[in-house]
Amino acid sequence: MVKKLLFVLLVGVFVFTINSPILAQEEREAEDIEEFSLEELLNVEITTAGKQPEKIGEIPASVILVTREDIEKHGYQTLGEVLENIPGLYQINDYFIQNFGVRGFYTVDSLRNMIVLVNDVKQTDDFRSAYWLSQINMPAEAIDRIEVVRGPMSVIYGTGAFFGVIHIKTNIVGEEEWANTLSFSAGSDETYRLFARSSGSSGDFQYAFNAGYYDTYGIDVPLEEMGPFIGNTGGQLENTEKFFNVSLKFKDFFVDTSYAETQKEIYIVLPTISDGALNEFRSARVAFGYDKEFSAKVRARAKFDYFYARNFLDQDLLFENFWGRQLDGASGYNVELNLFLNPVPELNLLFGVDYRKVLDVQNDYRYPFFALGPLWAKLIDPIVTQSAFVQLNWKISDQFKIVAGARVEQVPEFTAERRFGDFAAGNYTTVQFTYSQTDPEFIPRVALLFLPNEKNAVKLLYGQAINRPSFFQIIDNRLGGFYVQPLEPETIRTFELNYLGTLSPKLSVSLSVFYNLLENLIFRTFLTDAEGNLIQSQANVGEMTTTGAELSITARPTPDFHLELSGTLQETKDKREGFEDIVPGYSPKFLGYAKASYFFNKDISLSVTGTFVGAMEAFYDTWLGARVGEKVDGYFLLGANLRFRNLFGTGMFLNIRGSNLLDEEIRYPATSNNPLFAPQGTFGRGMSLLATLGYRFMPIP
């Protein structure tokens, strides 16, 4: 009853204030809030799809754009909350990893099937070939823009771009009135945040600096409502994050550097006993390069980036002073060269060469109480991924455009070593193994675009992508030193039809119908070793298909009122023999998103957001012969944000954000990380509030 009353009250306030002559008395022009009209949105340019500015209507993919204005008016608190509100993405948090599924597919390693860039730098954890949000923990306020390109993108970005690319930009230097920002936030669950930003330019020099601090006590929920254990999570899921990045540009030279540190208490396998198991992430990246336009027909770009990441887990299980440690991480560098040619106005050519070298990978695993470990793994040779690609954009007429491209990618042979035993006593076994899947992978894409006018675009798309086995998967497959089937890259083929249209100055629509065929997926299965013994190991045995449709409608009935509605229908099927009748885990059949915002005047706005995620099953474990957890119900999240800008005629602003205002019970299905303590699924965050007070000001002369 209380939830219903709160919902009715919120809607009533929203409707009343839209029609309030007092709050709406100050007239505001549309461009103060949204730079582009709906008709102009097709001509907005992004750089992620082809590494150069391209109009959304002419990009051979389905595109979603999230701007700083979107983040501010909706009041998103964290990067995770921003991603959770992007159509097609849905969150699963098993108290170890904050992760997302996309287009009906999910892997236990964080965002392993998409590429995540920050200022054009990959944020890969090269131990698991994944993208931990704890290593990309930027404040939401640091984000200038997020460009999401959906569909296979391996032609441009190589391995891992199964379902597309998420490109986060924090270094856009514009002509905004307020170049510096300071803010402080406080809210539910003892959550506190600090943020600072400065950006500007002088002549040929540009800079952008962002820094943030985040601390929360975490949620406090009963363990007995998730599984067989008794107690509460209070004080055992605390999280502290620190982040900064600096971007500099002088003429054609650029530098971008970032550092992220997270100290996060987690649950994995079992609940913790005292203060919580501490998982500490550290990530440092630096990139520099040269981007030169020699003429209207020739441009070249060269970039070098160095990466370092470490993940340390100090476990807390069973009893006081329990001792168990894990350490993993990787470091190396990436070199990329791109050449852009425009020999004639109708033809654009992109050439690229990419060389990534992982110099060091560490994995140290020690749990003496369980007689597990020490297990230690390292590289003997570096892991090199080398590739070259080409993409052609040819406008064959005023209404038709062809985009075609291909990439050749190869990993030379490398050797790794794994040790297990008593290192201190010198009594241990060493196993060396060589990864020799060195055949080059050929990855094509092709698209036909029909552009009848500036208001409509129809895209017929076909693309392939690969996802190479991670170092973790490779060494996990050689744990005992016995022969197992070598792991090959996973593959995806996608067929998609996309329509973008502005039906009127106040209404636009986007519709995508897609079919994904995923093959060679790496799953745990039963194999026979060289001696005829039945063993469980990882192998390329998976095959899945997903058929789906994504619809988004954007309406602006008045310059002050914006409405976005999105929905995804999808059905994923497991094509493995014997699994045809088993519903795949973590694949909701329906996703829904709604965003409404109203500006009472140029400085006061109210936003309401809604997210629906359908019911999900946990995955089916072949070893158990059953699912690792129960099916969880779908849930609906209602959020709202009230924002005041230029308080007292100054640059001061106030943000009041409410999340899960109906206090809906959220359940995430059990994963392989938590089936013993959460077979009924882990709880998501209940109703919460966060207030942010900040100040924007001009640089001091």
C-alpha positions in Angstrom: 0.0 0.0 0.0 2.8 2.4 0.9 4.6 1.7 -2.4 1.4 2.5 -4.4 0.8 5.7 -2.5 4.4 6.8 -3.1 4.0 6.1 -6.8 0.7 8.0 -7.1 2.1 10.9 -5.1 5.2 11.1 -7.3 3.1 11.0 -10.5 0.8 13.6 -9.1 3.6 15.9 -8.2 5.1 15.4 -11.7 1.8 16.2 -13.5 1.0 19.1 -11.2 4.4 20.8 -11.6 4.3 20.4 -15.4 1.1 22.6 -15.4 2.2 24.9 -12.6 2.2 28.5 -13.8 4.4 29.5 -10.9 7.3 27.2 -11.6 7.0 27.4 -15.4 6.7 31.2 -15.5 10.3 31.7 -16.7 10.4 30.9 -20.4 13.3 28.8 -21.5 14.4 28.0 -25.1 14.9 24.3 -26.0 18.5 24.7 -27.0 19.4 25.6 -23.4 18.6 22.0 -22.5 19.1 20.0 -25.6 21.5 21.2 -28.3 19.8 19.3 -31.1 16.2 18.9 -32.3 14.9 15.4 -32.9 15.4 15.9 -36.6 19.0 16.9 -36.1 19.8 13.9 -33.9 20.4 11.7 -37.0 23.2 14.1 -37.9 24.9 14.1 -34.5 28.4 12.9 -35.0 30.2 10.3 -32.8 33.7 8.8 -33.3 33.5 5.3 -31.8 32.1 3.4 -34.7 34.8 4.2 -37.2 37.5 6.1 -35.1 36.4 9.3 -36.9 33.4 11.6 -36.8 30.4 10.0 -38.4 26.7 10.9 -38.4 24.5 8.5 -36.3 22.2 8.0 -39.2 25.1 6.8 -41.4 26.8 4.5 -39.0 26.6 0.8 -39.8 25.4 -0.2 -36.4 22.7 0.5 -33.7 23.9 3.5 -31.6 23.0 4.9 -28.2 24.3 8.3 -27.0 24.4 9.3 -23.4 25.4 13.0 -22.8 26.5 14.9 -19.8 23.1 16.6 -19.9 21.4 13.2 -19.6 23.5 12.2 -16.6 22.9 15.5 -14.8 19.1 15.7 -15.4 18.6 12.1 -14.4 21.0 12.3 -11.5 22.8 9.0 -12.0 25.0 8.3 -9.0 27.6 5.9 -10.4 28.9 4.6 -13.6 27.1 1.3 -12.9 23.8 3.2 -12.6 24.5 5.0 -15.9 25.0 1.6 -17.6 22.0 0.1 -15.9 19.8 2.7 -17.7 21.2 2.1 -21.2 18.6 0.1 -23.2 19.7 -3.5 -23.7 22.0 -3.7 -20.7 20.8 -5.4 -17.4 22.8 -5.7 -14.2 23.6 -8.8 -12.2 25.5 -8.3 -8.9 26.5 -11.5 -7.1 28.4 -9.6 -4.3 31.7 -10.4 -6.0 31.3 -8.8 -9.4 29.0 -6.0 -10.6 28.3 -7.2 -14.1 26.0 -6.7 -17.0 24.3 -8.9 -19.6 23.6 -7.7 -23.1 21.2 -8.9 -25.8 20.3 -12.0 -23.8 23.8 -13.2 -23.1 25.9 -13.0 -19.9 29.3 -14.3 -18.8 30.5 -14.4 -15.2 33.5 -12.3 -16.1 32.6 -8.6 -16.0 31.6 -7.2 -19.4 33.7 -9.8 -21.2 31.7 -9.6 -24.4 32.0 -5.8 -25.0 34.9 -3.4 -25.4 35.0 -0.6 -22.8 37.1 2.4 -23.7 37.8 5.5 -21.7 39.1 8.4 -23.9 39.9 5.8 -26.6 42.0 3.6 -24.3 40.9 0.0 -23.7 40.3 -0.8 -20.0 40.9 -4.5 -20.3 42.0 -6.7 -17.4 44.3 -9.0 -19.4 44.2 -11.8 -16.8 40.5 -12.5 -17.4 40.1 -10.4 -20.6 37.3 -8.6 -18.8 36.3 -5.1 -17.8 35.9 -4.7 -14.1 33.9 -1.7 -13.1 36.1 -1.5 -10.0 39.0 -0.7 -12.3 37.0 1.9 -14.2 35.5 3.5 -11.2 35.1 7.1 -12.5 32.4 9.3 -10.9 29.3 9.8 -13.0 30.0 13.6 -12.9 33.3 13.0 -14.8 31.5 11.7 -17.9 31.1 14.1 -20.8 29.6 11.5 -23.1 29.1 7.7 -23.5 28.9 6.4 -27.1 27.4 2.8 -27.2 27.7 1.0 -30.6 25.8 -2.3 -30.5 26.6 -5.3 -32.7 29.9 -7.1 -33.6 32.7 -4.5 -33.7 35.8 -6.8 -34.0 36.7 -5.4 -37.4 37.6 -2.1 -35.8 38.5 -3.2 -32.2 39.5 -6.8 -32.4 38.9 -9.6 -29.9 36.2 -9.0 -27.3 33.9 -6.8 -29.3 31.2 -9.4 -29.4 28.2 -7.2 -28.7 29.8 -3.8 -29.4 31.7 -1.0 -27.7 31.1 1.3 -24.8 33.2 4.4 -25.2 33.3 6.7 -22.1 34.7 10.2 -22.8 35.8 12.5 -19.9 38.0 14.9 -21.9 35.7 16.9 -24.0 36.7 20.6 -23.7 33.9 22.8 -24.9 32.9 26.4 -24.6 30.8 25.8 -21.5 30.1 28.7 -19.2 31.4 26.8 -16.1 34.7 25.0 -16.6 35.4 24.0 -13.0 33.2 21.9 -10.7 33.3 20.9 -7.0 30.6 18.8 -5.4 29.8 16.8 -2.2 27.2 14.1 -1.9 25.7 12.2 1.0 22.9 9.7 1.2 21.6 6.3 2.2 23.8 3.4 3.4 26.3 6.0 4.7 27.2 6.9 1.2 29.6 9.9 0.6 31.1 11.3 -2.5 33.5 14.1 -3.4 34.2 15.2 -7.0 36.4 17.9 -8.6 36.7 18.8 -12.3 38.6 21.4 -14.2 38.8 21.9 -18.0 39.7 24.6 -20.3 41.8 25.8 -23.2 44.3 28.5 -24.2 45.3 28.8 -27.8 46.5 25.4 -29.0 46.5 23.9 -25.5 43.5 22.0 -23.9 43.2 20.2 -20.6 40.7 18.2 -18.6 41.1 16.9 -15.0 38.7 14.8 -13.0 39.0 13.4 -9.5 36.6 11.5 -7.3 36.2 9.8 -4.0 33.4 7.4 -3.1 32.6 5.6 0.1 29.6 3.5 1.2 28.7 1.2 4.0 26.9 -1.1 1.5 23.5 -2.8 1.8 22.4 -4.6 4.9 20.2 -7.6 4.1 19.5 -10.9 5.8 21.5 -14.0 4.6 18.7 -16.4 5.6 16.5 -14.9 2.8 19.1 -15.8 0.2 20.2 -19.2 1.4 21.0 -21.5 4.3 23.2 -19.1 6.3 22.1 -16.9 9.2 23.2 -13.3 9.7 23.3 -10.0 7.9 25.6 -8.4 5.3 25.8 -5.1 7.2 29.4 -3.8 7.4 30.7 -6.6 5.1 30.0 -5.1 1.7 31.7 -1.7 2.2 33.2 0.0 -0.8 35.7 2.8 -1.2 36.8 4.1 -4.5 39.4 6.7 -5.7 39.8 8.0 -9.2 41.6 10.6 -11.2 42.4 11.2 -14.8 44.2 14.0 -16.7 43.9 14.7 -20.4 46.2 17.1 -22.2 46.3 18.2 -25.8 48.7 20.6 -27.6 48.3 21.1 -31.3 48.4 17.5 -32.7 49.8 15.8 -29.6 47.7 14.3 -26.8 48.3 12.6 -23.5 45.7 10.8 -21.3 46.5 9.2 -18.0 44.3 7.7 -15.3 44.5 5.9 -11.9 41.7 3.9 -10.2 41.8 2.3 -6.8 38.9 0.3 -5.2 38.8 -1.3 -1.8 35.7 -3.4 -1.9 34.4 -6.0 0.5 32.8 -9.0 -1.2 31.2 -12.3 -0.7 32.6 -15.2 -2.8 31.8 -18.9 -2.2 30.8 -18.4 1.4 29.6 -15.4 3.6 32.4 -13.6 5.5 32.8 -13.9 9.2 34.1 -10.6 10.6 34.9 -7.4 8.7 34.4 -8.8 5.2 36.7 -10.1 2.5 38.7 -7.2 1.1 39.1 -7.2 -2.7 41.5 -4.4 -3.7 41.8 -3.2 -7.3 44.5 -0.9 -8.7 44.7 0.2 -12.3 46.9 2.7 -13.9 47.0 3.7 -17.6 48.8 6.3 -19.7 48.4 7.0 -23.3 50.0 9.5 -25.7 49.9 10.0 -29.4 49.8 12.2 -32.4 46.8 13.0 -34.6 47.5 15.0 -37.7 45.3 16.1 -40.6 47.6 16.7 -43.5 44.9 17.8 -45.8 41.2 17.3 -46.4 42.0 13.9 -47.9 44.6 12.5 -45.6 44.7 12.1 -41.8 47.0 9.9 -39.6 46.8 8.9 -36.0 49.4 7.1 -33.8 48.8 6.1 -30.2 50.8 4.2 -27.5 49.3 3.2 -24.2 50.7 1.4 -21.2 48.5 -0.5 -18.8 49.0 -1.9 -15.3 46.3 -3.7 -13.2 46.4 -5.7 -10.0 43.6 -7.4 -8.1 44.3 -8.6 -4.5 41.8 -10.6 -2.4 42.2 -11.1 1.3 39.6 -13.7 2.2 37.5 -13.8 5.4 35.8 -17.2 5.8 34.6 -19.7 8.4 36.4 -18.4 11.5 38.4 -15.5 12.9 41.9 -15.1 11.5 41.2 -17.3 8.5 44.0 -17.0 6.0 43.4 -17.1 2.3 44.9 -14.9 -0.5 44.5 -14.4 -4.2 46.5 -12.1 -6.5 46.2 -11.6 -10.2 46.9 -8.9 -12.7 48.7 -8.0 -15.9 50.7 -5.2 -17.5 51.8 -4.4 -21.0 51.4 -1.9 -23.8 49.4 -1.3 -27.0 50.4 0.4 -30.2 47.9 1.5 -32.7 48.3 3.2 -36.1 45.4 4.5 -38.2 45.3 6.1 -41.6 42.2 7.9 -42.9 41.9 8.6 -46.6 39.2 10.5 -48.5 40.3 10.4 -52.1 36.9 11.6 -53.3 33.9 13.0 -51.3 31.9 9.8 -51.8 34.7 7.4 -50.6 36.3 7.1 -47.2 39.0 4.5 -46.4 40.2 3.5 -42.9 43.4 1.4 -42.4 44.6 0.2 -39.1 47.4 -1.8 -37.5 47.3 -2.8 -33.9 49.9 -4.5 -31.7 49.2 -5.5 -28.1 51.9 -7.0 -25.9 51.1 -8.4 -22.4 54.5 -8.4 -20.7 53.5 -9.8 -17.4 50.5 -11.8 -16.0 50.4 -12.9 -12.3 48.2 -15.4 -10.6 48.9 -16.5 -7.0 46.3 -18.6 -5.2 46.7 -19.8 -1.5 44.1 -21.4 0.7 45.9 -23.8 3.1 42.9 -24.6 5.2 41.2 -26.2 2.1 44.5 -27.7 1.0 44.3 -25.5 -2.1 47.5 -24.0 -3.3 49.8 -22.5 -3.3 49.0 -22.3 -7.0 51.1 -19.9 -9.0 51.1 -19.0 -12.7 53.2 -16.7 -14.8 54.2 -16.0 -18.4 57.4 -17.3 -19.8 56.8 -15.5 -23.1 54.8 -12.3 -23.6 51.3 -12.7 -25.1 51.2 -10.8 -28.4 48.0 -9.9 -30.3 48.8 -8.4 -33.7 46.2 -7.4 -36.3 45.5 -5.2 -39.3 42.2 -4.1 -40.7 40.6 -2.0 -43.4 37.1 -0.5 -43.7 35.5 1.2 -46.7 32.6 3.7 -46.6 31.3 4.3 -50.1 28.3 6.5 -50.9 27.2 5.0 -54.2 24.4 7.5 -54.6 22.5 10.2 -52.7 20.4 7.5 -51.0 22.6 4.4 -50.8 25.8 3.8 -48.9 27.9 0.6 -48.6 30.2 -0.1 -45.6 32.5 -3.1 -45.8 35.6 -4.1 -43.7 37.8 -6.9 -42.6 40.3 -7.7 -39.9 43.1 -10.3 -39.7 44.2 -11.0 -36.2 46.7 -13.5 -34.9 48.3 -14.5 -31.6 51.8 -16.1 -31.9 52.7 -19.1 -29.8 53.5 -18.4 -26.2 54.5 -20.4 -23.1 53.2 -20.1 -19.6 54.1 -21.9 -16.4 52.1 -23.1 -13.4 53.4 -24.3 -10.1 51.6 -26.0 -7.3 52.9 -27.4 -4.0 54.9 -26.3 -1.0 57.0 -23.4 -2.3 58.7 -22.7 1.1 60.0 -26.2 1.3 60.9 -26.4 -2.3 58.5 -29.3 -2.8 56.3 -28.2 -5.7 55.4 -29.3 -9.2 56.0 -27.2 -12.3 54.0 -27.5 -15.4 54.9 -25.6 -18.6 52.5 -25.5 -21.5 52.4 -23.7 -24.8 49.4 -22.1 -26.4 49.7 -22.7 -30.1 46.4 -21.7 -31.6 48.2 -19.4 -34.0 46.0 -19.6 -37.1 45.1 -16.0 -38.2 41.4 -15.1 -37.7 39.6 -13.4 -40.6 36.8 -11.2 -39.4 34.4 -9.5 -42.0 31.5 -7.1 -41.8 29.3 -5.5 -44.5 26.4 -3.1 -44.4 24.0 -1.5 -46.8 22.4 1.8 -45.7 19.4 3.4 -47.4 19.1 7.1 -46.6 16.0 8.4 -48.4 16.3 11.8 -46.7 17.7 13.5 -43.6 14.8 12.2 -41.5 15.1 8.4 -42.1 17.7 5.7 -42.3 17.4 2.0 -42.9 20.5 -0.2 -42.2 20.9 -3.8 -43.2 23.9 -5.1 -41.2 26.0 -8.3 -41.1 29.0 -8.6 -38.8 31.3 -11.1 -37.2 33.4 -10.9 -34.0 35.7 -13.1 -32.0 36.5 -13.4 -28.3 39.8 -15.1 -27.6 40.2 -17.3 -24.5 41.5 -15.4 -21.5 44.8 -16.3 -19.8 42.7 -17.4 -16.8 40.7 -19.8 -19.0 43.9 -21.2 -20.6 45.7 -21.9 -17.3 42.5 -23.2 -15.7 42.4 -25.7 -18.5 45.9 -26.9 -17.6 45.6 -27.1 -13.9 46.6 -30.7 -13.5 49.0 -30.8 -16.3 47.0 -33.4 -18.3 46.2 -33.1 -22.0 42.9 -31.3 -22.8 41.4 -29.9 -25.9 43.0 -26.5 -26.9 40.8 -23.5 -26.5 39.9 -21.5 -29.7 38.3 -18.1 -30.0 34.6 -17.8 -29.5 32.7 -16.4 -32.5 29.5 -14.5 -33.2 27.7 -13.8 -36.4 24.9 -11.1 -36.3 22.3 -10.2 -38.8 20.5 -7.0 -38.0 17.9 -4.6 -39.6 17.9 -1.2 -38.1 15.5 1.8 -38.7 16.0 5.3 -37.5 13.3 7.9 -38.2 12.0 11.3 -37.3 8.3 10.9 -37.7 7.6 14.5 -36.8 9.5 17.4 -35.1 8.2 16.0 -31.8 8.6 12.2 -32.3 11.4 9.9 -33.4 11.7 6.1 -33.4 14.5 3.5 -33.6 13.8 -0.1 -34.3 16.3 -3.0 -34.5 15.6 -6.6 -35.3 18.6 -8.9 -34.8 19.7 -12.5 -34.9 22.8 -13.7 -33.1 24.6 -17.0 -33.7 27.2 -17.7 -31.1 29.5 -20.6 -31.6 32.6 -22.2 -30.0 31.5 -20.8 -26.6 33.8 -21.8 -23.8 31.9 -23.8 -21.2 32.9 -26.3 -18.5 32.1 -29.8 -19.7 33.2 -33.4 -19.3 36.2 -34.6 -21.4 38.3 -37.7 -21.5 42.0 -37.3 -20.9 44.9 -39.2 -22.6 44.5 -42.0 -20.0 40.8 -42.4 -20.6 39.8 -40.7 -17.3 36.6 -38.5 -17.2 37.6 -35.0 -16.3 35.8 -31.6 -16.1 37.4 -28.9 -18.1 36.7 -25.9 -20.2 36.2 -26.5 -23.9 34.7 -24.9 -27.0 31.4 -26.7 -26.8 28.8 -24.0 -26.5 26.4 -22.8 -29.2 23.6 -20.3 -28.7 21.2 -18.2 -30.7 19.3 -15.1 -29.8 16.5 -13.5 -31.7 15.4 -10.1 -30.6 13.9 -6.7 -31.3 14.7 -3.4 -29.7 12.4 -0.4 -30.0 13.0 3.1 -28.7 10.7 6.1 -29.0 11.7 9.7 -28.2 9.1 12.4 -27.8 9.3 16.1 -27.1 5.7 17.3 -26.8 7.0 20.7 -25.6 10.5 22.2 -25.5 10.4 21.6 -21.7 9.2 18.0 -21.6 11.2 15.1 -22.9 10.1 11.4 -22.9 12.0 8.3 -23.9 10.6 4.8 -24.0 12.6 1.7 -24.9 11.9 -2.0 -24.9 13.7 -5.2 -25.8 12.1 -8.6 -26.6 14.7 -11.4 -26.9 14.8 -15.2 -26.8 18.0 -17.1 -26.3 18.3 -20.8 -27.0 21.1 -23.2 -26.0 21.9 -25.3 -29.0 24.2 -27.8 -27.2 23.1 -31.4 -27.6 20.9 -32.3 -24.6 20.4 -28.6 -23.6 17.8 -27.7 -26.2 14.9 -27.7 -23.7 16.9 -26.0 -20.9 16.3 -22.3 -20.7 19.7 -20.4 -20.7 20.6 -18.6 -17.5 20.7 -14.9 -17.1 18.6 -14.2 -20.2 15.4 -12.1 -19.5 12.9 -12.2 -22.3 11.9 -8.6 -21.8 13.6 -5.4 -20.8 11.9 -2.0 -20.5 13.2 1.5 -19.9 11.5 4.9 -19.5 12.8 8.3 -18.9 10.8 11.5 -18.5 12.1 15.0 -17.7 10.5 18.4 -17.4 12.2 21.8 -17.0 10.2 24.3 -15.0 12.6 26.9 -16.1 16.2 27.0 -17.2 17.5 26.1 -13.7 15.0 23.7 -12.3 14.2 20.2 -13.6 12.5 17.0 -12.5 13.3 13.6 -14.0 11.7 10.2 -13.5 13.3 7.0 -14.7 11.9 3.5 -14.8 13.7 0.2 -15.6 12.1 -3.3 -15.9 14.1 -6.5 -16.0 12.3 -9.7 -16.7 12.6 -13.0 -14.8 15.9 -14.9 -15.1 17.1 -18.4 -14.4 20.5 -19.3 -12.9 22.8 -21.3 -15.1 22.7 -25.1 -15.5 25.8 -26.8 -14.0 26.8 -30.0 -15.8 28.7 -31.2 -12.8 25.7 -30.9 -10.5 23.2 -31.9 -13.2 21.0 -29.0 -12.0 20.9 -25.2 -11.8 23.1 -23.5 -9.2 20.1 -21.5 -8.0 16.4 -20.7 -8.2 14.6 -18.7 -10.8 14.2 -15.0 -9.8 11.3 -12.8 -10.6 11.4 -9.7 -12.7 11.6 -6.3 -11.0 10.8 -2.7 -11.7 13.0 0.2 -10.6 11.5 3.7 -10.2 13.9 6.6 -9.8 13.5 10.4 -9.7 15.8 13.4 -9.7 15.2 17.0 -8.7 17.8 19.4 -9.9 18.4 23.1 -9.1 21.1 25.0 -11.0 22.5 28.5 -10.4 21.1 28.8 -6.9 21.1 32.4 -5.6 22.3 33.6 -9.0 25.6 31.7 -8.6 27.1 28.5 -10.0 25.8 26.5 -7.0 23.6 23.5 -7.8 21.6 21.0 -5.8 20.7 17.5 -6.9 18.3 15.2 -5.0 18.2 11.6 -6.5 15.9 8.8 -5.3 16.5 5.3 -6.5 14.2 2.3 -6.3 11.5 4.6 -4.8 9.0 1.8 -4.6 11.5 -0.2 -2.5 11.0 -3.1 -4.9 12.7 -6.4 -4.0 15.5 -7.0 -6.5 16.9 -10.5 -6.9 19.9 -11.3 -9.0 20.1 -15.0 -9.9 22.9 -17.1 -8.3 26.1 -17.5 -10.2 29.1 -19.8 -9.9 30.5 -17.4 -7.4 27.8 -17.7 -4.8 25.6 -20.9 -5.1 26.4 -22.1 -1.5 25.2 -19.0 0.3 22.7 -17.4 -2.2 20.8 -20.1 -4.2 17.7 -17.9 -3.9 19.6 -15.0 -5.5 21.3 -12.0 -4.0 19.4 -8.8 -3.1 19.8 -5.6 -5.0 19.7 -2.2 -3.3 16.4 -1.0 -1.7 15.1 2.5 -1.7 17.9 5.1 -1.4 18.4 8.8 -1.5 21.4 10.9 -2.4 21.8 14.6 -2.2 24.5 16.5 -4.0 25.6 20.1 -3.4 28.1 21.6 -5.8 29.5 24.7 -7.3 30.6 25.5 -10.8 32.8 28.4 -11.5 35.1 30.0 -14.1 38.8 29.4 -14.1 40.7 32.0 -12.0 42.6 34.3 -14.4 
